[in-house]
Amino acid sequence: MQTGLSEVRKVAKMLRKHLENILTYFDSYITNATSEGLNSKIQSLKANARGYRNFNNYRTTILFFCGKLDLLP
């Protein structure tokens, strides 16, 4: 915080604000990366969903691409 660089002070304040959550990661090693990736994939499907006639077709597409459905007979 003693430096004259405002960018360094900004990062230091951010780290201080989130320090508890940062340290919690090292206790449990759990992140939300998987759920963020899945959400990103669903948002991508949503952007391409303009041609669906109803919600049921949209839901089926999400389950098909994200649900890892077993389609073997």
Backbone atoms as SQL, in Angstrom:
CREATE TABLE atoms (id INTEGER PRIMARY KEY, chain TEXT, resi INTEGER, resn TEXT, atom TEXT, x REAL, y REAL, z REAL);
INSERT INTO atoms VALUES
  (1, 'A', 1, 'MET', 'N', 0.819, -1.192, 0.000),
  (2, 'A', 1, 'MET', 'CA', 0.000, 0.000, 0.000),
  (3, 'A', 1, 'MET', 'C', 0.866, 1.259, 0.000),
  (4, 'A', 2, 'GLN', 'N', 2.153, 1.095, 0.295),
  (5, 'A', 2, 'GLN', 'CA', 3.051, 2.239, 0.385),
  (6, 'A', 2, 'GLN', 'C', 3.543, 2.717, -0.975),
  (7, 'A', 3, 'THR', 'N', 3.294, 1.945, -2.022),
  (8, 'A', 3, 'THR', 'CA', 3.811, 2.307, -3.328),
  (9, 'A', 3, 'THR', 'C', 3.018, 3.469, -3.932),
  (10, 'A', 4, 'GLY', 'N', 3.601, 4.113, -4.875),
  (11, 'A', 4, 'GLY', 'CA', 2.935, 5.224, -5.539),
  (12, 'A', 4, 'GLY', 'C', 2.088, 4.783, -6.718),
  (13, 'A', 5, 'LEU', 'N', 2.057, 3.477, -6.988),
  (14, 'A', 5, 'LEU', 'CA', 1.316, 2.955, -8.137),
  (15, 'A', 5, 'LEU', 'C', -0.124, 2.639, -7.732),
  (16, 'A', 6, 'SER', 'N', -1.056, 3.323, -8.360),
  (17, 'A', 6, 'SER', 'CA', -2.459, 3.113, -7.997),
  (18, 'A', 6, 'SER', 'C', -2.944, 1.718, -8.388),
  (19, 'A', 7, 'GLU', 'N', -2.398, 1.153, -9.461),
  (20, 'A', 7, 'GLU', 'CA', -2.811, -0.188, -9.897),
  (21, 'A', 7, 'GLU', 'C', -2.436, -1.233, -8.859),
  (22, 'A', 8, 'VAL', 'N', -1.252, -1.098, -8.283),
  (23, 'A', 8, 'VAL', 'CA', -0.798, -2.057, -7.269),
  (24, 'A', 8, 'VAL', 'C', -1.674, -1.942, -6.023),
  (25, 'A', 9, 'ARG', 'N', -2.019, -0.724, -5.647),
  (26, 'A', 9, 'ARG', 'CA', -2.901, -0.529, -4.489),
  (27, 'A', 9, 'ARG', 'C', -4.279, -1.130, -4.751),
  (28, 'A', 10, 'LYS', 'N', -4.764, -0.998, -5.976),
  (29, 'A', 10, 'LYS', 'CA', -6.075, -1.544, -6.337),
  (30, 'A', 10, 'LYS', 'C', -6.079, -3.069, -6.198),
  (31, 'A', 11, 'VAL', 'N', -5.026, -3.716, -6.677),
  (32, 'A', 11, 'VAL', 'CA', -4.916, -5.176, -6.574),
  (33, 'A', 11, 'VAL', 'C', -4.782, -5.592, -5.114),
  (34, 'A', 12, 'ALA', 'N', -4.004, -4.850, -4.332),
  (35, 'A', 12, 'ALA', 'CA', -3.832, -5.168, -2.914),
  (36, 'A', 12, 'ALA', 'C', -5.155, -5.070, -2.164),
  (37, 'A', 13, 'LYS', 'N', -5.952, -4.056, -2.458),
  (38, 'A', 13, 'LYS', 'CA', -7.262, -3.923, -1.819),
  (39, 'A', 13, 'LYS', 'C', -8.177, -5.077, -2.204),
  (40, 'A', 14, 'MET', 'N', -8.119, -5.476, -3.486),
  (41, 'A', 14, 'MET', 'CA', -8.957, -6.579, -3.942),
  (42, 'A', 14, 'MET', 'C', -8.554, -7.873, -3.236),
  (43, 'A', 15, 'LEU', 'N', -7.253, -8.134, -3.115),
  (44, 'A', 15, 'LEU', 'CA', -6.795, -9.346, -2.440),
  (45, 'A', 15, 'LEU', 'C', -7.188, -9.335, -0.966),
  (46, 'A', 16, 'ARG', 'N', -7.079, -8.185, -0.330),
  (47, 'A', 16, 'ARG', 'CA', -7.463, -8.075, 1.076),
  (48, 'A', 16, 'ARG', 'C', -8.967, -8.341, 1.236),
  (49, 'A', 17, 'LYS', 'N', -9.767, -7.822, 0.309),
  (50, 'A', 17, 'LYS', 'CA', -11.212, -7.998, 0.370),
  (51, 'A', 17, 'LYS', 'C', -11.612, -9.464, 0.219),
  (52, 'A', 18, 'HIS', 'N', -10.898, -10.213, -0.631),
  (53, 'A', 18, 'HIS', 'CA', -11.246, -11.604, -0.927),
  (54, 'A', 18, 'HIS', 'C', -10.324, -12.614, -0.249),
  (55, 'A', 19, 'LEU', 'N', -9.536, -12.179, 0.710),
  (56, 'A', 19, 'LEU', 'CA', -8.541, -13.059, 1.327),
  (57, 'A', 19, 'LEU', 'C', -9.165, -14.298, 1.956),
  (58, 'A', 20, 'GLU', 'N', -10.279, -14.141, 2.652),
  (59, 'A', 20, 'GLU', 'CA', -10.913, -15.286, 3.307),
  (60, 'A', 20, 'GLU', 'C', -11.309, -16.360, 2.291),
  (61, 'A', 21, 'ASN', 'N', -11.899, -15.937, 1.160),
  (62, 'A', 21, 'ASN', 'CA', -12.298, -16.902, 0.125),
  (63, 'A', 21, 'ASN', 'C', -11.083, -17.534, -0.545),
  (64, 'A', 22, 'ILE', 'N', -10.034, -16.781, -0.726),
  (65, 'A', 22, 'ILE', 'CA', -8.804, -17.324, -1.330),
  (66, 'A', 22, 'ILE', 'C', -8.222, -18.394, -0.431),
  (67, 'A', 23, 'LEU', 'N', -8.175, -18.140, 0.861),
  (68, 'A', 23, 'LEU', 'CA', -7.622, -19.118, 1.801),
  (69, 'A', 23, 'LEU', 'C', -8.516, -20.342, 1.947),
  (70, 'A', 24, 'THR', 'N', -9.826, -20.170, 1.796),
  (71, 'A', 24, 'THR', 'CA', -10.753, -21.304, 1.857),
  (72, 'A', 24, 'THR', 'C', -10.479, -22.286, 0.734),
  (73, 'A', 25, 'TYR', 'N', -10.090, -21.798, -0.417),
  (74, 'A', 25, 'TYR', 'CA', -9.773, -22.693, -1.537),
  (75, 'A', 25, 'TYR', 'C', -8.661, -23.670, -1.144),
  (76, 'A', 26, 'PHE', 'N', -7.657, -23.197, -0.427),
  (77, 'A', 26, 'PHE', 'CA', -6.548, -24.064, -0.057),
  (78, 'A', 26, 'PHE', 'C', -6.931, -25.077, 1.011),
  (79, 'A', 27, 'ASP', 'N', -8.050, -24.858, 1.704),
  (80, 'A', 27, 'ASP', 'CA', -8.550, -25.851, 2.654),
  (81, 'A', 27, 'ASP', 'C', -9.323, -26.957, 1.949),
  (82, 'A', 28, 'SER', 'N', -10.111, -26.605, 0.929),
  (83, 'A', 28, 'SER', 'CA', -11.013, -27.592, 0.323),
  (84, 'A', 28, 'SER', 'C', -10.702, -27.939, -1.127),
  (85, 'A', 29, 'TYR', 'N', -9.958, -27.089, -1.844),
  (86, 'A', 29, 'TYR', 'CA', -9.625, -27.293, -3.259),
  (87, 'A', 29, 'TYR', 'C', -10.871, -27.453, -4.126),
  (88, 'A', 30, 'ILE', 'N', -11.919, -26.737, -3.800),
  (89, 'A', 30, 'ILE', 'CA', -13.166, -26.783, -4.561),
  (90, 'A', 30, 'ILE', 'C', -13.360, -25.431, -5.240),
  (91, 'A', 31, 'THR', 'N', -13.667, -25.464, -6.537),
  (92, 'A', 31, 'THR', 'CA', -13.961, -24.237, -7.269),
  (93, 'A', 31, 'THR', 'C', -15.305, -24.396, -7.970),
  (94, 'A', 32, 'ASN', 'N', -15.787, -23.326, -8.545),
  (95, 'A', 32, 'ASN', 'CA', -17.030, -23.387, -9.289),
  (96, 'A', 32, 'ASN', 'C', -16.760, -23.415, -10.793),
  (97, 'A', 33, 'ALA', 'N', -15.585, -23.845, -11.193),
  (98, 'A', 33, 'ALA', 'CA', -15.203, -23.860, -12.604),
  (99, 'A', 33, 'ALA', 'C', -16.113, -24.778, -13.425),
  (100, 'A', 34, 'THR', 'N', -16.494, -25.909, -12.876),
  (101, 'A', 34, 'THR', 'CA', -17.353, -26.847, -13.600),
  (102, 'A', 34, 'THR', 'C', -18.725, -26.236, -13.864),
  (103, 'A', 35, 'SER', 'N', -19.292, -25.632, -12.837),
  (104, 'A', 35, 'SER', 'CA', -20.613, -25.030, -13.030),
  (105, 'A', 35, 'SER', 'C', -20.546, -23.825, -13.958),
  (106, 'A', 36, 'GLU', 'N', -19.461, -23.066, -13.920),
  (107, 'A', 36, 'GLU', 'CA', -19.299, -21.935, -14.835),
  (108, 'A', 36, 'GLU', 'C', -19.160, -22.412, -16.278),
  (109, 'A', 37, 'GLY', 'N', -18.445, -23.513, -16.484),
  (110, 'A', 37, 'GLY', 'CA', -18.309, -24.081, -17.825),
  (111, 'A', 37, 'GLY', 'C', -19.635, -24.582, -18.361),
  (112, 'A', 38, 'LEU', 'N', -20.402, -25.248, -17.496),
  (113, 'A', 38, 'LEU', 'CA', -21.716, -25.738, -17.901),
  (114, 'A', 38, 'LEU', 'C', -22.646, -24.567, -18.212),
  (115, 'A', 39, 'ASN', 'N', -22.606, -23.528, -17.397),
  (116, 'A', 39, 'ASN', 'CA', -23.425, -22.345, -17.646),
  (117, 'A', 39, 'ASN', 'C', -23.043, -21.697, -18.970),
  (118, 'A', 40, 'SER', 'N', -21.764, -21.643, -19.276),
  (119, 'A', 40, 'SER', 'CA', -21.306, -21.073, -20.538),
  (120, 'A', 40, 'SER', 'C', -21.835, -21.877, -21.724),
  (121, 'A', 41, 'LYS', 'N', -21.819, -23.193, -21.590),
  (122, 'A', 41, 'LYS', 'CA', -22.321, -24.050, -22.666),
  (123, 'A', 41, 'LYS', 'C', -23.823, -23.837, -22.862),
  (124, 'A', 42, 'ILE', 'N', -24.577, -23.716, -21.774),
  (125, 'A', 42, 'ILE', 'CA', -26.020, -23.490, -21.875),
  (126, 'A', 42, 'ILE', 'C', -26.297, -22.132, -22.498),
  (127, 'A', 43, 'GLN', 'N', -25.527, -21.109, -22.134),
  (128, 'A', 43, 'GLN', 'CA', -25.715, -19.783, -22.721),
  (129, 'A', 43, 'GLN', 'C', -25.440, -19.812, -24.223),
  (130, 'A', 44, 'SER', 'N', -24.467, -20.610, -24.634),
  (131, 'A', 44, 'SER', 'CA', -24.179, -20.763, -26.051),
  (132, 'A', 44, 'SER', 'C', -25.350, -21.438, -26.771),
  (133, 'A', 45, 'LEU', 'N', -25.921, -22.467, -26.155),
  (134, 'A', 45, 'LEU', 'CA', -27.087, -23.129, -26.736),
  (135, 'A', 45, 'LEU', 'C', -28.270, -22.176, -26.793),
  (136, 'A', 46, 'LYS', 'N', -28.407, -21.343, -25.769),
  (137, 'A', 46, 'LYS', 'CA', -29.497, -20.372, -25.733),
  (138, 'A', 46, 'LYS', 'C', -29.373, -19.374, -26.880),
  (139, 'A', 47, 'ALA', 'N', -28.148, -18.973, -27.194),
  (140, 'A', 47, 'ALA', 'CA', -27.931, -18.035, -28.292),
  (141, 'A', 47, 'ALA', 'C', -28.314, -18.661, -29.629),
  (142, 'A', 48, 'ASN', 'N', -28.154, -19.959, -29.744),
  (143, 'A', 48, 'ASN', 'CA', -28.501, -20.661, -30.979),
  (144, 'A', 48, 'ASN', 'C', -29.938, -21.179, -30.988),
  (145, 'A', 49, 'ALA', 'N', -30.702, -20.908, -29.935),
  (146, 'A', 49, 'ALA', 'CA', -32.026, -21.505, -29.774),
  (147, 'A', 49, 'ALA', 'C', -33.140, -20.695, -30.409),
  (148, 'A', 50, 'ARG', 'N', -32.833, -19.805, -31.273),
  (149, 'A', 50, 'ARG', 'CA', -33.876, -18.951, -31.846),
  (150, 'A', 50, 'ARG', 'C', -34.894, -19.730, -32.673),
  (151, 'A', 51, 'GLY', 'N', -34.519, -20.900, -33.183),
  (152, 'A', 51, 'GLY', 'CA', -35.421, -21.634, -34.051),
  (153, 'A', 51, 'GLY', 'C', -36.321, -22.623, -33.338),
  (154, 'A', 52, 'TYR', 'N', -36.213, -22.756, -32.023),
  (155, 'A', 52, 'TYR', 'CA', -37.045, -23.722, -31.305),
  (156, 'A', 52, 'TYR', 'C', -38.467, -23.207, -31.165),
  (157, 'A', 53, 'ARG', 'N', -39.425, -24.110, -31.349),
  (158, 'A', 53, 'ARG', 'CA', -40.830, -23.708, -31.291),
  (159, 'A', 53, 'ARG', 'C', -41.354, -23.628, -29.864),
  (160, 'A', 54, 'ASN', 'N', -40.763, -24.414, -28.954),
  (161, 'A', 54, 'ASN', 'CA', -41.238, -24.378, -27.566),
  (162, 'A', 54, 'ASN', 'C', -40.095, -24.688, -26.600),
  (163, 'A', 55, 'PHE', 'N', -40.382, -24.492, -25.322),
  (164, 'A', 55, 'PHE', 'CA', -39.376, -24.684, -24.292),
  (165, 'A', 55, 'PHE', 'C', -38.929, -26.136, -24.200),
  (166, 'A', 56, 'ASN', 'N', -39.824, -27.063, -24.464),
  (167, 'A', 56, 'ASN', 'CA', -39.485, -28.481, -24.357),
  (168, 'A', 56, 'ASN', 'C', -38.355, -28.862, -25.317),
  (169, 'A', 57, 'ASN', 'N', -38.376, -28.315, -26.523),
  (170, 'A', 57, 'ASN', 'CA', -37.296, -28.590, -27.475),
  (171, 'A', 57, 'ASN', 'C', -35.974, -27.996, -26.987),
  (172, 'A', 58, 'TYR', 'N', -36.037, -26.810, -26.405),
  (173, 'A', 58, 'TYR', 'CA', -34.844, -26.163, -25.847),
  (174, 'A', 58, 'TYR', 'C', -34.278, -26.999, -24.700),
  (175, 'A', 59, 'ARG', 'N', -35.161, -27.476, -23.838),
  (176, 'A', 59, 'ARG', 'CA', -34.743, -28.311, -22.705),
  (177, 'A', 59, 'ARG', 'C', -34.098, -29.603, -23.195),
  (178, 'A', 60, 'THR', 'N', -34.667, -30.218, -24.205),
  (179, 'A', 60, 'THR', 'CA', -34.107, -31.446, -24.764),
  (180, 'A', 60, 'THR', 'C', -32.712, -31.201, -25.326),
  (181, 'A', 61, 'THR', 'N', -32.509, -30.058, -25.962),
  (182, 'A', 61, 'THR', 'CA', -31.188, -29.718, -26.496),
  (183, 'A', 61, 'THR', 'C', -30.169, -29.571, -25.374),
  (184, 'A', 62, 'ILE', 'N', -30.556, -28.911, -24.290),
  (185, 'A', 62, 'ILE', 'CA', -29.648, -28.755, -23.145),
  (186, 'A', 62, 'ILE', 'C', -29.285, -30.116, -22.574),
  (187, 'A', 63, 'LEU', 'N', -30.284, -30.979, -22.399),
  (188, 'A', 63, 'LEU', 'CA', -30.003, -32.314, -21.859),
  (189, 'A', 63, 'LEU', 'C', -29.140, -33.130, -22.810),
  (190, 'A', 64, 'PHE', 'N', -29.345, -32.964, -24.095),
  (191, 'A', 64, 'PHE', 'CA', -28.551, -33.710, -25.078),
  (192, 'A', 64, 'PHE', 'C', -27.084, -33.293, -25.033),
  (193, 'A', 65, 'PHE', 'N', -26.823, -31.988, -25.037),
  (194, 'A', 65, 'PHE', 'CA', -25.441, -31.523, -25.095),
  (195, 'A', 65, 'PHE', 'C', -24.757, -31.472, -23.729),
  (196, 'A', 66, 'CYS', 'N', -25.500, -31.271, -22.658),
  (197, 'A', 66, 'CYS', 'CA', -24.884, -31.109, -21.347),
  (198, 'A', 66, 'CYS', 'C', -25.147, -32.270, -20.400),
  (199, 'A', 67, 'GLY', 'N', -26.149, -33.082, -20.695),
  (200, 'A', 67, 'GLY', 'CA', -26.545, -34.144, -19.784),
  (201, 'A', 67, 'GLY', 'C', -25.803, -35.441, -19.977),
  (202, 'A', 68, 'LYS', 'N', -24.970, -35.519, -21.001),
  (203, 'A', 68, 'LYS', 'CA', -24.225, -36.746, -21.308),
  (204, 'A', 68, 'LYS', 'C', -25.160, -37.953, -21.384),
  (205, 'A', 69, 'LEU', 'N', -26.201, -37.798, -22.183),
  (206, 'A', 69, 'LEU', 'CA', -27.175, -38.857, -22.349),
  (207, 'A', 69, 'LEU', 'C', -26.587, -40.049, -23.079),
  (208, 'A', 70, 'ASP', 'N', -26.985, -41.230, -22.661),
  (209, 'A', 70, 'ASP', 'CA', -26.561, -42.458, -23.335),
  (210, 'A', 70, 'ASP', 'C', -27.600, -42.770, -24.393),
  (211, 'A', 71, 'LEU', 'N', -27.236, -42.616, -25.650),
  (212, 'A', 71, 'LEU', 'CA', -28.185, -42.796, -26.740),
  (213, 'A', 71, 'LEU', 'C', -28.098, -44.150, -27.405),
  (214, 'A', 72, 'LEU', 'N', -27.323, -45.046, -26.813),
  (215, 'A', 72, 'LEU', 'CA', -27.233, -46.395, -27.369),
  (216, 'A', 72, 'LEU', 'C', -28.533, -47.153, -27.090),
  (217, 'A', 73, 'PRO', 'N', -29.017, -47.952, -28.075),
  (218, 'A', 73, 'PRO', 'CA', -30.282, -48.696, -27.870),
  (219, 'A', 73, 'PRO', 'C', -30.120, -49.803, -26.846);
